Amino acid sequence: MATTLGAAFGATAAQAAPARLSAPAAVSAASAGSVPAPASVRGAAVQDGEAVVQTGVLSADAALRIADAAMREAGKRKQRVTVVIVDRSGATRLVVKGDGAGPQTEESARRKAFTAVSFGRTTGELGKGLTGDGPTIADIPGTLFLGGGVPVASGGAPIAGIGVGGAPSGDIDEAIAQAGLKAVAGRLR
């Protein structure tokens, strides 16, 4: 499985597209560098004057190991699931749709992975906190608060999300995702 997926995955898939920001027309290139951004919009790890920020990215090899371990766990549990891994920006890095997995499983898994990396917590845990009649975080487009989404963290910050969809309960999906995370847990810094 790793060889086939690794070849299809490609070396550049691990790189995220750079963010593009537009500066107001009144700000010139000379003045842009002389006015530091307010502390509220600077990242904690960014020093004054830095123009480049380094961020951790889950390697293609790690993503393949996670998916392989998750699919093996699904097989042990006799579950037909889809595993999706997204990066910190929510972009899909990997999709593995198991034999017999339903058509809804890919979108479900993708949204669970997106939610887990966005909030840095499992979707099962997040779902328990949704209460009330007013707006909640569940109203954010692209999120799904059913069990089965697990964040991947490095250095205390989420760098990816694992989503599993297709089992008859979110608890089973989440256990499958956790099995995937366990496959690389010792390799995350």
Secondary structure, DSSP 8 states (H G I E B T S, - for coil): -HHHHHHHH-SGGGS---------TT--HHHHHHS---TTTS-TT--TT----------HHHHHHHHHHHHHHHHHTT---EEEEEETTS-EEEEEE-TT--TTHHHHHHHHHHHHHHHTS-HHHHHHT--SSS--GGGSTT---SS-EEEEEETTEEEEEEEEE-SSSHHHHHHHHHHHHHTTGGG--
